[in-house]
Amino acid sequence: MIIIELQFDPTLARLAHTKCIHRTLPEPTSLKDACAAAGIPSCEIGQIDGAGDLDVLLTGGEIVALAAVRRVDAGDGRFLCDGHLGKLARLLRTLGVDTTWNDAWTEPEIARRSLNEGRIVLSGNRALLKRAALTRAMLIADDDPDLQTAAVVRRFDLFDHLEPFGRCPLCNGEVEMVAKSDVAERIPPRTAAWRDTYYVCAGCDQLYWEGTHVLALRSRIDRILAAARKDPA
């Protein structure tokens, strides 16, 4: 039997529901597995003191202090939301972030798509995030879609890569400006009387224009980005 001690910073402590864990293990185990058993996926761990890395084998007597990851390079900024995060997917698309989502995708399919398409997985499913194939992921721990979105923007520093209303919230296709005359038959008469600028999704052909609802959505986006700029610590 071996004994180890894991110490968590406040962010990780909220995930593990404790600041410190003493474990008695029947045999040596990796730090990654020990953290997973405590409810903390490896994607949420940043600085490690007292051990080399997550793959190190703990053999007994170790005292390891772990801090939450703060910023992660998003690469080309492509994401995949699990089946429970449809509202988050729509908000990220509204911000212009390339985000796929389908509530019918299984855990193996999500992992496979992440690998094949080079997408970062966003999930509240800790079992999914334990999969070895998921090398880039984020645990979504909040239930509020606005706070979820703020956390993603903050974690991957997406501020300079956002293009609000640049993608279709329905299908993730890119939204492009279109001549009014080309979609005249699709425009409600009252709207056509005062609005001259229109947009169409290149993926699903959904027609968009800036109605009064856009003002409320812009205010919502401003609140999300303001929350994203706040340091959660």
C-alpha positions as a Markdown table, in Angstrom:
| # | Residue | x | y | z |
|---|---|---|---|---|
| 1 | Met | 0.0 | 0.0 | 0.0 |
| 2 | Ile | 1.2 | 3.5 | -0.8 |
| 3 | Ile | 0.1 | 6.9 | 0.5 |
| 4 | Ile | 0.0 | 10.1 | -1.5 |
| 5 | Glu | -1.3 | 13.6 | -0.8 |
| 6 | Leu | -2.8 | 15.9 | -3.4 |
| 7 | Gln | -3.3 | 19.6 | -2.7 |
| 8 | Phe | -5.6 | 21.7 | -4.9 |
| 9 | Asp | -5.8 | 25.4 | -5.6 |
| 10 | Pro | -9.2 | 27.0 | -5.0 |
| 11 | Thr | -10.4 | 26.4 | -8.6 |
| 12 | Leu | -9.5 | 22.7 | -8.6 |
| 13 | Ala | -10.8 | 22.4 | -5.0 |
| 14 | Arg | -14.3 | 23.3 | -6.3 |
| 15 | Leu | -14.1 | 20.4 | -8.8 |
| 16 | Ala | -12.8 | 17.9 | -6.2 |
| 17 | His | -15.0 | 19.4 | -3.4 |
| 18 | Thr | -12.0 | 19.5 | -1.1 |
| 19 | Lys | -8.7 | 21.3 | -0.8 |
| 20 | Cys | -6.6 | 18.3 | 0.0 |
| 21 | Ile | -6.8 | 14.5 | -0.5 |
| 22 | His | -4.8 | 11.8 | 1.1 |
| 23 | Arg | -5.0 | 8.6 | -0.9 |
| 24 | Thr | -4.0 | 5.1 | 0.1 |
| 25 | Leu | -3.4 | 3.1 | -3.0 |
| 26 | Pro | -2.8 | -0.6 | -3.5 |
| 27 | Glu | -0.1 | -0.1 | -6.1 |
| 28 | Pro | 1.8 | 2.7 | -7.9 |
| 29 | Thr | -0.5 | 4.9 | -10.1 |
| 30 | Ser | 0.0 | 7.8 | -12.4 |
| 31 | Leu | -0.7 | 11.3 | -11.2 |
| 32 | Lys | -3.2 | 11.6 | -14.1 |
| 33 | Asp | -5.2 | 8.7 | -12.8 |
| 34 | Ala | -5.1 | 9.8 | -9.2 |
| 35 | Cys | -6.5 | 13.2 | -10.2 |
| 36 | Ala | -9.2 | 11.6 | -12.4 |
| 37 | Ala | -10.3 | 9.5 | -9.4 |
| 38 | Ala | -10.6 | 12.8 | -7.4 |
| 39 | Gly | -12.9 | 14.1 | -10.2 |
| 40 | Ile | -10.4 | 16.4 | -11.9 |
| 41 | Pro | -9.8 | 15.7 | -15.6 |
| 42 | Ser | -6.3 | 16.3 | -16.8 |
| 43 | Cys | -7.4 | 19.1 | -19.2 |
| 44 | Glu | -8.1 | 21.2 | -16.1 |
| 45 | Ile | -4.6 | 20.9 | -14.5 |
| 46 | Gly | -2.0 | 23.5 | -15.1 |
| 47 | Gln | 1.0 | 24.0 | -12.8 |
| 48 | Ile | 2.3 | 20.9 | -10.9 |
| 49 | Asp | 4.6 | 21.1 | -7.9 |
| 50 | Gly | 6.0 | 18.0 | -6.4 |
| 51 | Ala | 5.9 | 15.8 | -9.5 |
| 52 | Gly | 7.2 | 16.0 | -13.0 |
| 53 | Asp | 4.1 | 15.8 | -15.0 |
| 54 | Leu | 0.7 | 14.0 | -15.1 |
| 55 | Asp | 2.3 | 10.8 | -16.5 |
| 56 | Val | 4.7 | 10.4 | -13.5 |
| 57 | Leu | 4.2 | 7.2 | -11.5 |
| 58 | Leu | 3.4 | 7.9 | -7.9 |
| 59 | Thr | 5.1 | 5.3 | -5.7 |
| 60 | Gly | 4.3 | 6.6 | -2.2 |
| 61 | Gly | 5.1 | 9.5 | 0.0 |
| 62 | Glu | 4.6 | 12.2 | -2.6 |
| 63 | Ile | 3.0 | 15.5 | -1.8 |
| 64 | Val | 1.8 | 17.1 | -5.0 |
| 65 | Ala | 0.3 | 20.6 | -5.3 |
| 66 | Leu | -1.8 | 21.3 | -8.4 |
| 67 | Ala | -3.1 | 24.5 | -9.9 |
| 68 | Ala | -5.8 | 25.0 | -12.5 |
| 69 | Val | -4.9 | 25.8 | -16.0 |
| 70 | Arg | -5.3 | 29.5 | -16.8 |
| 71 | Arg | -4.8 | 30.0 | -20.5 |
| 72 | Val | -4.6 | 27.5 | -23.4 |
| 73 | Asp | -3.5 | 28.1 | -27.0 |
| 74 | Ala | -6.7 | 27.5 | -29.1 |
| 75 | Gly | -4.8 | 26.9 | -32.3 |
| 76 | Asp | -7.1 | 27.5 | -35.1 |
| 77 | Gly | -10.0 | 27.9 | -32.7 |
| 78 | Arg | -12.2 | 25.0 | -33.7 |
| 79 | Phe | -14.5 | 23.5 | -31.0 |
| 80 | Leu | -16.9 | 20.6 | -30.5 |
| 81 | Cys | -19.6 | 20.7 | -27.8 |
| 82 | Asp | -21.0 | 17.5 | -26.3 |
| 83 | Gly | -24.7 | 16.7 | -26.6 |
| 84 | His | -25.8 | 18.6 | -23.4 |
| 85 | Leu | -24.2 | 21.9 | -24.5 |
| 86 | Gly | -26.4 | 23.0 | -27.4 |
| 87 | Lys | -27.0 | 26.5 | -26.0 |
| 88 | Leu | -23.2 | 27.0 | -25.5 |
| 89 | Ala | -22.7 | 25.9 | -29.1 |
| 90 | Arg | -25.2 | 28.4 | -30.4 |
| 91 | Leu | -23.6 | 31.3 | -28.4 |
| 92 | Leu | -20.1 | 30.4 | -29.6 |
| 93 | Arg | -21.4 | 30.3 | -33.2 |
| 94 | Thr | -23.1 | 33.7 | -32.7 |
| 95 | Leu | -19.7 | 35.0 | -31.6 |
| 96 | Gly | -18.2 | 33.7 | -34.9 |
| 97 | Val | -16.4 | 30.7 | -33.3 |
| 98 | Asp | -16.3 | 27.5 | -35.4 |
| 99 | Thr | -18.3 | 25.1 | -33.2 |
| 100 | Thr | -19.9 | 21.8 | -34.1 |
| 101 | Trp | -22.6 | 20.1 | -32.0 |
| 102 | Asn | -25.0 | 17.2 | -32.4 |
| 103 | Asp | -27.0 | 15.7 | -29.5 |
| 104 | Ala | -26.9 | 12.3 | -31.2 |
| 105 | Trp | -23.2 | 11.9 | -31.1 |
| 106 | Thr | -21.9 | 9.2 | -28.7 |
| 107 | Glu | -18.8 | 9.6 | -26.6 |
| 108 | Pro | -16.6 | 7.5 | -28.9 |
| 109 | Glu | -17.8 | 9.6 | -31.9 |
| 110 | Ile | -17.1 | 12.8 | -30.1 |
| 111 | Ala | -13.6 | 11.6 | -29.3 |
| 112 | Arg | -13.1 | 10.4 | -32.9 |
| 113 | Arg | -14.4 | 13.7 | -34.4 |
| 114 | Ser | -12.1 | 15.7 | -32.1 |
| 115 | Leu | -9.1 | 13.8 | -33.3 |
| 116 | Asn | -10.0 | 13.7 | -37.0 |
| 117 | Glu | -11.2 | 17.4 | -37.2 |
| 118 | Gly | -8.7 | 18.9 | -34.8 |
| 119 | Arg | -11.4 | 20.3 | -32.5 |
| 120 | Ile | -11.2 | 21.1 | -28.8 |
| 121 | Val | -13.9 | 19.2 | -26.9 |
| 122 | Leu | -16.1 | 21.2 | -24.5 |
| 123 | Ser | -18.0 | 18.9 | -22.2 |
| 124 | Gly | -19.5 | 18.6 | -18.7 |
| 125 | Asn | -19.0 | 14.8 | -18.8 |
| 126 | Arg | -16.0 | 14.0 | -16.8 |
| 127 | Ala | -16.0 | 10.3 | -18.0 |
| 128 | Leu | -15.8 | 11.6 | -21.6 |
| 129 | Leu | -12.8 | 13.8 | -20.7 |
| 130 | Lys | -10.9 | 10.9 | -19.2 |
| 131 | Arg | -10.6 | 9.3 | -22.7 |
| 132 | Ala | -6.9 | 9.1 | -23.7 |
| 133 | Ala | -7.8 | 10.2 | -27.2 |
| 134 | Leu | -8.9 | 13.6 | -26.0 |
| 135 | Thr | -5.7 | 15.6 | -25.9 |
| 136 | Arg | -7.4 | 19.0 | -26.1 |
| 137 | Ala | -10.6 | 19.6 | -24.0 |
| 138 | Met | -12.2 | 21.7 | -21.4 |
| 139 | Leu | -14.6 | 20.8 | -18.5 |
| 140 | Ile | -17.7 | 22.9 | -18.5 |
| 141 | Ala | -18.6 | 23.1 | -14.9 |
| 142 | Asp | -21.2 | 25.9 | -14.9 |
| 143 | Asp | -24.9 | 25.4 | -15.8 |
| 144 | Asp | -25.4 | 28.9 | -17.2 |
| 145 | Pro | -24.8 | 29.2 | -21.0 |
| 146 | Asp | -23.6 | 32.8 | -20.7 |
| 147 | Leu | -21.0 | 31.9 | -18.0 |
| 148 | Gln | -20.0 | 28.8 | -20.0 |
| 149 | Thr | -19.3 | 31.0 | -23.0 |
| 150 | Ala | -17.4 | 33.5 | -20.9 |
| 151 | Ala | -15.2 | 30.7 | -19.5 |
| 152 | Val | -14.4 | 29.4 | -23.0 |
| 153 | Val | -13.5 | 32.8 | -24.3 |
| 154 | Arg | -11.3 | 33.4 | -21.3 |
| 155 | Arg | -9.6 | 30.0 | -21.3 |
| 156 | Phe | -8.6 | 30.1 | -24.9 |
| 157 | Asp | -8.1 | 33.9 | -25.2 |
| 158 | Leu | -10.5 | 34.2 | -28.1 |
| 159 | Phe | -11.1 | 38.0 | -27.7 |
| 160 | Asp | -9.1 | 38.9 | -30.9 |
| 161 | His | -10.6 | 36.1 | -32.9 |
| 162 | Leu | -14.3 | 36.8 | -32.4 |
| 163 | Glu | -16.6 | 37.9 | -35.3 |
| 164 | Pro | -20.1 | 38.4 | -33.8 |
| 165 | Phe | -22.8 | 37.2 | -36.1 |
| 166 | Gly | -20.2 | 35.7 | -38.5 |
| 167 | Arg | -21.6 | 32.2 | -38.2 |
| 168 | Cys | -25.0 | 30.7 | -38.3 |
| 169 | Pro | -26.2 | 29.7 | -34.8 |
| 170 | Leu | -28.3 | 26.9 | -36.4 |
| 171 | Cys | -25.7 | 25.0 | -38.4 |
| 172 | Asn | -22.3 | 26.7 | -37.9 |
| 173 | Gly | -22.1 | 27.8 | -41.5 |
| 174 | Glu | -20.5 | 31.1 | -42.4 |
| 175 | Val | -22.9 | 34.1 | -42.8 |
| 176 | Glu | -22.4 | 36.3 | -45.9 |
| 177 | Met | -24.0 | 39.5 | -47.0 |
| 178 | Val | -26.5 | 39.1 | -49.9 |
| 179 | Ala | -28.2 | 41.6 | -52.2 |
| 180 | Lys | -31.7 | 42.4 | -51.2 |
| 181 | Ser | -33.0 | 41.8 | -54.7 |
| 182 | Asp | -31.7 | 38.2 | -54.5 |
| 183 | Val | -33.8 | 37.3 | -51.5 |
| 184 | Ala | -36.7 | 39.8 | -52.0 |
| 185 | Glu | -39.3 | 37.0 | -52.1 |
| 186 | Arg | -38.2 | 35.7 | -48.7 |
| 187 | Ile | -38.4 | 39.0 | -46.8 |
| 188 | Pro | -41.5 | 39.9 | -44.8 |
| 189 | Pro | -43.1 | 43.0 | -46.4 |
| 190 | Arg | -42.9 | 45.1 | -43.2 |
| 191 | Thr | -39.2 | 44.3 | -42.9 |
| 192 | Ala | -38.5 | 45.0 | -46.6 |
| 193 | Ala | -40.0 | 48.5 | -46.1 |
| 194 | Trp | -37.2 | 49.6 | -43.8 |
| 195 | Arg | -34.3 | 47.2 | -44.0 |
| 196 | Asp | -31.9 | 47.0 | -46.9 |
| 197 | Thr | -29.1 | 44.8 | -45.6 |
| 198 | Tyr | -29.5 | 41.0 | -45.4 |
| 199 | Tyr | -27.3 | 38.0 | -44.8 |
| 200 | Val | -27.5 | 34.3 | -45.8 |
| 201 | Cys | -25.9 | 31.3 | -44.2 |
| 202 | Ala | -23.7 | 29.5 | -46.8 |
| 203 | Gly | -24.4 | 26.2 | -45.1 |
| 204 | Cys | -28.2 | 26.1 | -44.6 |
| 205 | Asp | -29.4 | 29.2 | -46.6 |
| 206 | Gln | -31.0 | 30.7 | -43.5 |
| 207 | Leu | -31.8 | 34.4 | -44.1 |
| 208 | Tyr | -30.8 | 37.0 | -41.5 |
| 209 | Trp | -31.2 | 40.7 | -40.9 |
| 210 | Glu | -30.6 | 43.0 | -38.0 |
| 211 | Gly | -34.0 | 43.3 | -36.4 |
| 212 | Thr | -34.8 | 44.7 | -33.0 |
| 213 | His | -33.8 | 41.4 | -31.3 |
| 214 | Val | -30.2 | 42.0 | -32.4 |
| 215 | Leu | -29.9 | 45.0 | -30.0 |
| 216 | Ala | -30.7 | 42.7 | -27.1 |
| 217 | Leu | -28.3 | 40.1 | -28.4 |
| 218 | Arg | -25.5 | 42.6 | -28.7 |
| 219 | Ser | -26.1 | 43.7 | -25.1 |
| 220 | Arg | -25.9 | 40.0 | -24.1 |
| 221 | Ile | -22.7 | 39.5 | -25.9 |
| 222 | Asp | -21.2 | 42.6 | -24.2 |
| 223 | Arg | -22.1 | 41.1 | -20.8 |
| 224 | Ile | -20.6 | 37.8 | -21.7 |
| 225 | Leu | -17.3 | 39.4 | -22.9 |
| 226 | Ala | -17.2 | 41.6 | -19.8 |
| 227 | Ala | -17.5 | 38.4 | -17.6 |
| 228 | Ala | -14.8 | 36.7 | -19.7 |
| 229 | Arg | -12.3 | 39.5 | -19.0 |
| 230 | Lys | -12.7 | 39.1 | -15.2 |
| 231 | Asp | -10.1 | 36.9 | -13.5 |
| 232 | Pro | -12.0 | 34.0 | -11.9 |
| 233 | Ala | -9.3 | 33.7 | -9.2 |
